[in-house]
Amino acid sequence: MRDFYYWLTYGLHKAQAFKFVRRGSVIPFVNIGETRDIIQPAANIIYPHWQQFKIILQ
């Protein structure tokens, strides 16, 4: 599961899913609660199609 969440978070980062919840003027950061709110729905959608998602990442 660690690899799944790593690549899921990487894919969300590349898709700029965290851009809307960033805060901070010098060093942008994301709140852990907002991160969970983004990752959990995506994980529920992606997990059944995990093999296809790995192909997309390549």
mmCIF file of the N, C-alpha and C atoms, coordinates in Angstrom:
data_MODEL
# 
_entry.id   MODEL 
# 
loop_
_atom_site.group_PDB 
_atom_site.id 
_atom_site.type_symbol 
_atom_site.label_atom_id 
_atom_site.label_alt_id 
_atom_site.label_comp_id 
_atom_site.label_asym_id 
_atom_site.label_entity_id 
_atom_site.label_seq_id 
_atom_site.pdbx_PDB_ins_code 
_atom_site.Cartn_x 
_atom_site.Cartn_y 
_atom_site.Cartn_z 
_atom_site.occupancy 
_atom_site.B_iso_or_equiv 
_atom_site.pdbx_formal_charge 
_atom_site.auth_seq_id 
_atom_site.auth_comp_id 
_atom_site.auth_asym_id 
_atom_site.auth_atom_id 
_atom_site.pdbx_PDB_model_num 
ATOM 1   N N  . MET A 1 1  ? 0.823   -1.202 0.000   1.00 0.00 ? 1  MET A N  1 
ATOM 2   C CA . MET A 1 1  ? 0.000   0.000  0.000   1.00 0.00 ? 1  MET A CA 1 
ATOM 3   C C  . MET A 1 1  ? 0.866   1.263  0.000   1.00 0.00 ? 1  MET A C  1 
ATOM 4   N N  . ARG A 1 2  ? 2.084   1.148  0.546   1.00 0.00 ? 2  ARG A N  1 
ATOM 5   C CA . ARG A 1 2  ? 2.953   2.321  0.571   1.00 0.00 ? 2  ARG A CA 1 
ATOM 6   C C  . ARG A 1 2  ? 3.248   2.804  -0.846  1.00 0.00 ? 2  ARG A C  1 
ATOM 7   N N  . ASP A 1 3  ? 3.547   1.866  -1.742  1.00 0.00 ? 3  ASP A N  1 
ATOM 8   C CA . ASP A 1 3  ? 3.815   2.246  -3.132  1.00 0.00 ? 3  ASP A CA 1 
ATOM 9   C C  . ASP A 1 3  ? 2.578   2.852  -3.787  1.00 0.00 ? 3  ASP A C  1 
ATOM 10  N N  . PHE A 1 4  ? 1.419   2.297  -3.471  1.00 0.00 ? 4  PHE A N  1 
ATOM 11  C CA . PHE A 1 4  ? 0.183   2.825  -4.039  1.00 0.00 ? 4  PHE A CA 1 
ATOM 12  C C  . PHE A 1 4  ? -0.007  4.285  -3.655  1.00 0.00 ? 4  PHE A C  1 
ATOM 13  N N  . TYR A 1 5  ? 0.117   4.583  -2.355  1.00 0.00 ? 5  TYR A N  1 
ATOM 14  C CA . TYR A 1 5  ? -0.096  5.966  -1.912  1.00 0.00 ? 5  TYR A CA 1 
ATOM 15  C C  . TYR A 1 5  ? 1.029   6.893  -2.361  1.00 0.00 ? 5  TYR A C  1 
ATOM 16  N N  . TYR A 1 6  ? 2.234   6.373  -2.470  1.00 0.00 ? 6  TYR A N  1 
ATOM 17  C CA . TYR A 1 6  ? 3.329   7.195  -2.979  1.00 0.00 ? 6  TYR A CA 1 
ATOM 18  C C  . TYR A 1 6  ? 3.039   7.644  -4.408  1.00 0.00 ? 6  TYR A C  1 
ATOM 19  N N  . TRP A 1 7  ? 2.712   6.683  -5.271  1.00 0.00 ? 7  TRP A N  1 
ATOM 20  C CA . TRP A 1 7  ? 2.480   7.022  -6.674  1.00 0.00 ? 7  TRP A CA 1 
ATOM 21  C C  . TRP A 1 7  ? 1.185   7.790  -6.869  1.00 0.00 ? 7  TRP A C  1 
ATOM 22  N N  . LEU A 1 8  ? 0.204   7.540  -6.034  1.00 0.00 ? 8  LEU A N  1 
ATOM 23  C CA . LEU A 1 8  ? -1.032  8.316  -6.097  1.00 0.00 ? 8  LEU A CA 1 
ATOM 24  C C  . LEU A 1 8  ? -0.759  9.775  -5.757  1.00 0.00 ? 8  LEU A C  1 
ATOM 25  N N  . THR A 1 9  ? -0.005  10.000 -4.691  1.00 0.00 ? 9  THR A N  1 
ATOM 26  C CA . THR A 1 9  ? 0.335   11.371 -4.299  1.00 0.00 ? 9  THR A CA 1 
ATOM 27  C C  . THR A 1 9  ? 1.205   12.040 -5.351  1.00 0.00 ? 9  THR A C  1 
ATOM 28  N N  . TYR A 1 10 ? 2.128   11.285 -5.922  1.00 0.00 ? 10 TYR A N  1 
ATOM 29  C CA . TYR A 1 10 ? 2.967   11.827 -6.997  1.00 0.00 ? 10 TYR A CA 1 
ATOM 30  C C  . TYR A 1 10 ? 2.107   12.235 -8.196  1.00 0.00 ? 10 TYR A C  1 
ATOM 31  N N  . GLY A 1 11 ? 1.181   11.381 -8.579  1.00 0.00 ? 11 GLY A N  1 
ATOM 32  C CA . GLY A 1 11 ? 0.296   11.696 -9.701  1.00 0.00 ? 11 GLY A CA 1 
ATOM 33  C C  . GLY A 1 11 ? -0.586  12.909 -9.422  1.00 0.00 ? 11 GLY A C  1 
ATOM 34  N N  . LEU A 1 12 ? -1.085  13.011 -8.203  1.00 0.00 ? 12 LEU A N  1 
ATOM 35  C CA . LEU A 1 12 ? -1.894  14.180 -7.838  1.00 0.00 ? 12 LEU A CA 1 
ATOM 36  C C  . LEU A 1 12 ? -1.053  15.446 -7.851  1.00 0.00 ? 12 LEU A C  1 
ATOM 37  N N  . HIS A 1 13 ? 0.184   15.333 -7.396  1.00 0.00 ? 13 HIS A N  1 
ATOM 38  C CA . HIS A 1 13 ? 1.089   16.486 -7.419  1.00 0.00 ? 13 HIS A CA 1 
ATOM 39  C C  . HIS A 1 13 ? 1.360   16.939 -8.850  1.00 0.00 ? 13 HIS A C  1 
ATOM 40  N N  . LYS A 1 14 ? 1.646   15.977 -9.735  1.00 0.00 ? 14 LYS A N  1 
ATOM 41  C CA . LYS A 1 14 ? 1.906   16.324 -11.132 1.00 0.00 ? 14 LYS A CA 1 
ATOM 42  C C  . LYS A 1 14 ? 0.671   16.920 -11.808 1.00 0.00 ? 14 LYS A C  1 
ATOM 43  N N  . ALA A 1 15 ? -0.514  16.493 -11.362 1.00 0.00 ? 15 ALA A N  1 
ATOM 44  C CA . ALA A 1 15 ? -1.756  17.036 -11.910 1.00 0.00 ? 15 ALA A CA 1 
ATOM 45  C C  . ALA A 1 15 ? -2.144  18.350 -11.240 1.00 0.00 ? 15 ALA A C  1 
ATOM 46  N N  . GLN A 1 16 ? -1.303  18.827 -10.336 1.00 0.00 ? 16 GLN A N  1 
ATOM 47  C CA . GLN A 1 16 ? -1.492  20.077 -9.607  1.00 0.00 ? 16 GLN A CA 1 
ATOM 48  C C  . GLN A 1 16 ? -2.777  20.090 -8.787  1.00 0.00 ? 16 GLN A C  1 
ATOM 49  N N  . ALA A 1 17 ? -3.116  18.941 -8.192  1.00 0.00 ? 17 ALA A N  1 
ATOM 50  C CA . ALA A 1 17 ? -4.316  18.847 -7.362  1.00 0.00 ? 17 ALA A CA 1 
ATOM 51  C C  . ALA A 1 17 ? -4.145  19.588 -6.042  1.00 0.00 ? 17 ALA A C  1 
ATOM 52  N N  . PHE A 1 18 ? -2.916  19.785 -5.603  1.00 0.00 ? 18 PHE A N  1 
ATOM 53  C CA . PHE A 1 18 ? -2.670  20.461 -4.326  1.00 0.00 ? 18 PHE A CA 1 
ATOM 54  C C  . PHE A 1 18 ? -2.501  21.964 -4.490  1.00 0.00 ? 18 PHE A C  1 
ATOM 55  N N  . LYS A 1 19 ? -2.470  22.444 -5.708  1.00 0.00 ? 19 LYS A N  1 
ATOM 56  C CA . LYS A 1 19 ? -2.197  23.861 -5.964  1.00 0.00 ? 19 LYS A CA 1 
ATOM 57  C C  . LYS A 1 19 ? -3.264  24.766 -5.349  1.00 0.00 ? 19 LYS A C  1 
ATOM 58  N N  . PHE A 1 20 ? -4.494  24.320 -5.310  1.00 0.00 ? 20 PHE A N  1 
ATOM 59  C CA . PHE A 1 20 ? -5.583  25.168 -4.831  1.00 0.00 ? 20 PHE A CA 1 
ATOM 60  C C  . PHE A 1 20 ? -5.631  25.280 -3.313  1.00 0.00 ? 20 PHE A C  1 
ATOM 61  N N  . VAL A 1 21 ? -4.964  24.373 -2.598  1.00 0.00 ? 21 VAL A N  1 
ATOM 62  C CA . VAL A 1 21 ? -5.007  24.411 -1.134  1.00 0.00 ? 21 VAL A CA 1 
ATOM 63  C C  . VAL A 1 21 ? -3.680  24.851 -0.529  1.00 0.00 ? 21 VAL A C  1 
ATOM 64  N N  . ARG A 1 22 ? -2.723  25.241 -1.356  1.00 0.00 ? 22 ARG A N  1 
ATOM 65  C CA . ARG A 1 22 ? -1.442  25.713 -0.830  1.00 0.00 ? 22 ARG A CA 1 
ATOM 66  C C  . ARG A 1 22 ? -1.632  27.041 -0.127  1.00 0.00 ? 22 ARG A C  1 
ATOM 67  N N  . ARG A 1 23 ? -0.834  27.240 0.914   1.00 0.00 ? 23 ARG A N  1 
ATOM 68  C CA . ARG A 1 23 ? -0.821  28.536 1.589   1.00 0.00 ? 23 ARG A CA 1 
ATOM 69  C C  . ARG A 1 23 ? 0.617   28.859 1.949   1.00 0.00 ? 23 ARG A C  1 
ATOM 70  N N  . GLY A 1 24 ? 0.865   30.088 2.197   1.00 0.00 ? 24 GLY A N  1 
ATOM 71  C CA . GLY A 1 24 ? 2.216   30.549 2.501   1.00 0.00 ? 24 GLY A CA 1 
ATOM 72  C C  . GLY A 1 24 ? 2.750   31.360 1.339   1.00 0.00 ? 24 GLY A C  1 
ATOM 73  N N  . SER A 1 25 ? 3.394   32.482 1.651   1.00 0.00 ? 25 SER A N  1 
ATOM 74  C CA . SER A 1 25 ? 3.864   33.362 0.587   1.00 0.00 ? 25 SER A CA 1 
ATOM 75  C C  . SER A 1 25 ? 5.296   33.040 0.160   1.00 0.00 ? 25 SER A C  1 
ATOM 76  N N  . VAL A 1 26 ? 6.129   32.588 1.074   1.00 0.00 ? 26 VAL A N  1 
ATOM 77  C CA . VAL A 1 26 ? 7.511   32.296 0.734   1.00 0.00 ? 26 VAL A CA 1 
ATOM 78  C C  . VAL A 1 26 ? 7.710   30.805 0.504   1.00 0.00 ? 26 VAL A C  1 
ATOM 79  N N  . ILE A 1 27 ? 7.246   30.002 1.446   1.00 0.00 ? 27 ILE A N  1 
ATOM 80  C CA . ILE A 1 27 ? 7.353   28.550 1.337   1.00 0.00 ? 27 ILE A CA 1 
ATOM 81  C C  . ILE A 1 27 ? 5.935   27.982 1.323   1.00 0.00 ? 27 ILE A C  1 
ATOM 82  N N  . PRO A 1 28 ? 5.431   27.591 0.162   1.00 0.00 ? 28 PRO A N  1 
ATOM 83  C CA . PRO A 1 28 ? 4.074   27.056 0.113   1.00 0.00 ? 28 PRO A CA 1 
ATOM 84  C C  . PRO A 1 28 ? 3.993   25.695 0.797   1.00 0.00 ? 28 PRO A C  1 
ATOM 85  N N  . PHE A 1 29 ? 2.932   25.494 1.562   1.00 0.00 ? 29 PHE A N  1 
ATOM 86  C CA . PHE A 1 29 ? 2.716   24.212 2.211   1.00 0.00 ? 29 PHE A CA 1 
ATOM 87  C C  . PHE A 1 29 ? 1.243   23.879 2.171   1.00 0.00 ? 29 PHE A C  1 
ATOM 88  N N  . VAL A 1 30 ? 0.933   22.616 2.454   1.00 0.00 ? 30 VAL A N  1 
ATOM 89  C CA . VAL A 1 30 ? -0.439  22.122 2.429   1.00 0.00 ? 30 VAL A CA 1 
ATOM 90  C C  . VAL A 1 30 ? -0.744  21.530 3.801   1.00 0.00 ? 30 VAL A C  1 
ATOM 91  N N  . ASN A 1 31 ? -1.906  21.836 4.322   1.00 0.00 ? 31 ASN A N  1 
ATOM 92  C CA . ASN A 1 31 ? -2.357  21.309 5.596   1.00 0.00 ? 31 ASN A CA 1 
ATOM 93  C C  . ASN A 1 31 ? -2.609  19.801 5.470   1.00 0.00 ? 31 ASN A C  1 
ATOM 94  N N  . ILE A 1 32 ? -2.306  19.022 6.516   1.00 0.00 ? 32 ILE A N  1 
ATOM 95  C CA . ILE A 1 32 ? -2.465  17.570 6.459   1.00 0.00 ? 32 ILE A CA 1 
ATOM 96  C C  . ILE A 1 32 ? -3.936  17.171 6.270   1.00 0.00 ? 32 ILE A C  1 
ATOM 97  N N  . GLY A 1 33 ? -4.854  17.912 6.868   1.00 0.00 ? 33 GLY A N  1 
ATOM 98  C CA . GLY A 1 33 ? -6.273  17.611 6.697   1.00 0.00 ? 33 GLY A CA 1 
ATOM 99  C C  . GLY A 1 33 ? -6.737  17.806 5.262   1.00 0.00 ? 33 GLY A C  1 
ATOM 100 N N  . GLU A 1 34 ? -6.262  18.863 4.642   1.00 0.00 ? 34 GLU A N  1 
ATOM 101 C CA . GLU A 1 34 ? -6.610  19.108 3.240   1.00 0.00 ? 34 GLU A CA 1 
ATOM 102 C C  . GLU A 1 34 ? -5.977  18.063 2.330   1.00 0.00 ? 34 GLU A C  1 
ATOM 103 N N  . THR A 1 35 ? -4.779  17.613 2.695   1.00 0.00 ? 35 THR A N  1 
ATOM 104 C CA . THR A 1 35 ? -4.121  16.560 1.925   1.00 0.00 ? 35 THR A CA 1 
ATOM 105 C C  . THR A 1 35 ? -4.941  15.284 1.970   1.00 0.00 ? 35 THR A C  1 
ATOM 106 N N  . ARG A 1 36 ? -5.426  14.924 3.151   1.00 0.00 ? 36 ARG A N  1 
ATOM 107 C CA . ARG A 1 36 ? -6.270  13.733 3.278   1.00 0.00 ? 36 ARG A CA 1 
ATOM 108 C C  . ARG A 1 36 ? -7.559  13.888 2.484   1.00 0.00 ? 36 ARG A C  1 
ATOM 109 N N  . ASP A 1 37 ? -8.121  15.088 2.494   1.00 0.00 ? 37 ASP A N  1 
ATOM 110 C CA . ASP A 1 37 ? -9.360  15.327 1.754   1.00 0.00 ? 37 ASP A CA 1 
ATOM 111 C C  . ASP A 1 37 ? -9.167  15.162 0.250   1.00 0.00 ? 37 ASP A C  1 
ATOM 112 N N  . ILE A 1 38 ? -7.972  15.376 -0.242  1.00 0.00 ? 38 ILE A N  1 
ATOM 113 C CA . ILE A 1 38 ? -7.683  15.204 -1.664  1.00 0.00 ? 38 ILE A CA 1 
ATOM 114 C C  . ILE A 1 38 ? -7.343  13.750 -1.981  1.00 0.00 ? 38 ILE A C  1 
ATOM 115 N N  . ILE A 1 39 ? -6.547  13.119 -1.127  1.00 0.00 ? 39 ILE A N  1 
ATOM 116 C CA . ILE A 1 39 ? -6.047  11.771 -1.409  1.00 0.00 ? 39 ILE A CA 1 
ATOM 117 C C  . ILE A 1 39 ? -7.134  10.706 -1.252  1.00 0.00 ? 39 ILE A C  1 
ATOM 118 N N  . GLN A 1 40 ? -7.963  10.781 -0.214  1.00 0.00 ? 40 GLN A N  1 
ATOM 119 C CA . GLN A 1 40 ? -8.947  9.727  0.041   1.00 0.00 ? 40 GLN A CA 1 
ATOM 120 C C  . GLN A 1 40 ? -9.929  9.519  -1.117  1.00 0.00 ? 40 GLN A C  1 
ATOM 121 N N  . PRO A 1 41 ? -10.581 10.552 -1.634  1.00 0.00 ? 41 PRO A N  1 
ATOM 122 C CA . PRO A 1 41 ? -11.494 10.298 -2.771  1.00 0.00 ? 41 PRO A CA 1 
ATOM 123 C C  . PRO A 1 41 ? -10.760 9.770  -4.005  1.00 0.00 ? 41 PRO A C  1 
ATOM 124 N N  . ALA A 1 42 ? -9.548  10.278 -4.237  1.00 0.00 ? 42 ALA A N  1 
ATOM 125 C CA . ALA A 1 42 ? -8.781  9.799  -5.386  1.00 0.00 ? 42 ALA A CA 1 
ATOM 126 C C  . ALA A 1 42 ? -8.397  8.333  -5.210  1.00 0.00 ? 42 ALA A C  1 
ATOM 127 N N  . ALA A 1 43 ? -8.049  7.933  -3.994  1.00 0.00 ? 43 ALA A N  1 
ATOM 128 C CA . ALA A 1 43 ? -7.672  6.545  -3.736  1.00 0.00 ? 43 ALA A CA 1 
ATOM 129 C C  . ALA A 1 43 ? -8.850  5.607  -3.976  1.00 0.00 ? 43 ALA A C  1 
ATOM 130 N N  . ASN A 1 44 ? -10.032 6.024  -3.581  1.00 0.00 ? 44 ASN A N  1 
ATOM 131 C CA . ASN A 1 44 ? -11.218 5.191  -3.792  1.00 0.00 ? 44 ASN A CA 1 
ATOM 132 C C  . ASN A 1 44 ? -11.514 4.994  -5.275  1.00 0.00 ? 44 ASN A C  1 
ATOM 133 N N  . ILE A 1 45 ? -11.193 5.970  -6.081  1.00 0.00 ? 45 ILE A N  1 
ATOM 134 C CA . ILE A 1 45 ? -11.443 5.876  -7.526  1.00 0.00 ? 45 ILE A CA 1 
ATOM 135 C C  . ILE A 1 45 ? -10.326 5.092  -8.217  1.00 0.00 ? 45 ILE A C  1 
ATOM 136 N N  . ILE A 1 46 ? -9.084  5.359  -7.849  1.00 0.00 ? 46 ILE A N  1 
ATOM 137 C CA . ILE A 1 46 ? -7.930  4.799  -8.542  1.00 0.00 ? 46 ILE A CA 1 
ATOM 138 C C  . ILE A 1 46 ? -7.655  3.351  -8.157  1.00 0.00 ? 46 ILE A C  1 
ATOM 139 N N  . TYR A 1 47 ? -7.881  2.965  -6.906  1.00 0.00 ? 47 TYR A N  1 
ATOM 140 C CA . TYR A 1 47 ? -7.445  1.640  -6.449  1.00 0.00 ? 47 TYR A CA 1 
ATOM 141 C C  . TYR A 1 47 ? -7.971  0.481  -7.297  1.00 0.00 ? 47 TYR A C  1 
ATOM 142 N N  . PRO A 1 48 ? -9.252  0.468  -7.704  1.00 0.00 ? 48 PRO A N  1 
ATOM 143 C CA . PRO A 1 48 ? -9.694  -0.641 -8.565  1.00 0.00 ? 48 PRO A CA 1 
ATOM 144 C C  . PRO A 1 48 ? -8.995  -0.668 -9.931  1.00 0.00 ? 48 PRO A C  1 
ATOM 145 N N  . HIS A 1 49 ? -8.453  0.450  -10.359 1.00 0.00 ? 49 HIS A N  1 
ATOM 146 C CA . HIS A 1 49 ? -7.797  0.562  -11.661 1.00 0.00 ? 49 HIS A CA 1 
ATOM 147 C C  . HIS A 1 49 ? -6.298  0.805  -11.493 1.00 0.00 ? 49 HIS A C  1 
ATOM 148 N N  . TRP A 1 50 ? -5.690  0.209  -10.470 1.00 0.00 ? 50 TRP A N  1 
ATOM 149 C CA . TRP A 1 50 ? -4.303  0.468  -10.117 1.00 0.00 ? 50 TRP A CA 1 
ATOM 150 C C  . TRP A 1 50 ? -3.340  0.124  -11.245 1.00 0.00 ? 50 TRP A C  1 
ATOM 151 N N  . GLN A 1 51 ? -3.532  -0.967 -11.951 1.00 0.00 ? 51 GLN A N  1 
ATOM 152 C CA . GLN A 1 51 ? -2.625  -1.350 -13.037 1.00 0.00 ? 51 GLN A CA 1 
ATOM 153 C C  . GLN A 1 51 ? -2.674  -0.337 -14.177 1.00 0.00 ? 51 GLN A C  1 
ATOM 154 N N  . GLN A 1 52 ? -3.854  0.157  -14.500 1.00 0.00 ? 52 GLN A N  1 
ATOM 155 C CA . GLN A 1 52 ? -3.985  1.166  -15.544 1.00 0.00 ? 52 GLN A CA 1 
ATOM 156 C C  . GLN A 1 52 ? -3.317  2.468  -15.124 1.00 0.00 ? 52 GLN A C  1 
ATOM 157 N N  . PHE A 1 53 ? -3.434  2.816  -13.846 1.00 0.00 ? 53 PHE A N  1 
ATOM 158 C CA . PHE A 1 53 ? -2.836  4.050  -13.334 1.00 0.00 ? 53 PHE A CA 1 
ATOM 159 C C  . PHE A 1 53 ? -1.311  3.979  -13.425 1.00 0.00 ? 53 PHE A C  1 
ATOM 160 N N  . LYS A 1 54 ? -0.724  2.815  -13.143 1.00 0.00 ? 54 LYS A N  1 
ATOM 161 C CA . LYS A 1 54 ? 0.731   2.675  -13.244 1.00 0.00 ? 54 LYS A CA 1 
ATOM 162 C C  . LYS A 1 54 ? 1.192   2.864  -14.687 1.00 0.00 ? 54 LYS A C  1 
ATOM 163 N N  . ILE A 1 55 ? 0.411   2.392  -15.631 1.00 0.00 ? 55 ILE A N  1 
ATOM 164 C CA . ILE A 1 55 ? 0.753   2.573  -17.045 1.00 0.00 ? 55 ILE A CA 1 
ATOM 165 C C  . ILE A 1 55 ? 0.708   4.052  -17.425 1.00 0.00 ? 55 ILE A C  1 
ATOM 166 N N  . ILE A 1 56 ? -0.289  4.761  -16.918 1.00 0.00 ? 56 ILE A N  1 
ATOM 167 C CA . ILE A 1 56 ? -0.402  6.206  -17.191 1.00 0.00 ? 56 ILE A CA 1 
ATOM 168 C C  . ILE A 1 56 ? 0.806   6.954  -16.633 1.00 0.00 ? 56 ILE A C  1 
ATOM 169 N N  . LEU A 1 57 ? 1.251   6.587  -15.431 1.00 0.00 ? 57 LEU A N  1 
ATOM 170 C CA . LEU A 1 57 ? 2.396   7.259  -14.831 1.00 0.00 ? 57 LEU A CA 1 
ATOM 171 C C  . LEU A 1 57 ? 3.684   7.058  -15.623 1.00 0.00 ? 57 LEU A C  1 
ATOM 172 N N  . GLN A 1 58 ? 3.799   5.927  -16.278 1.00 0.00 ? 58 GLN A N  1 
ATOM 173 C CA . GLN A 1 58 ? 5.008   5.683  -17.079 1.00 0.00 ? 58 GLN A CA 1 
ATOM 174 C C  . GLN A 1 58 ? 5.002   6.567  -18.298 1.00 0.00 ? 58 GLN A C  1 
# 
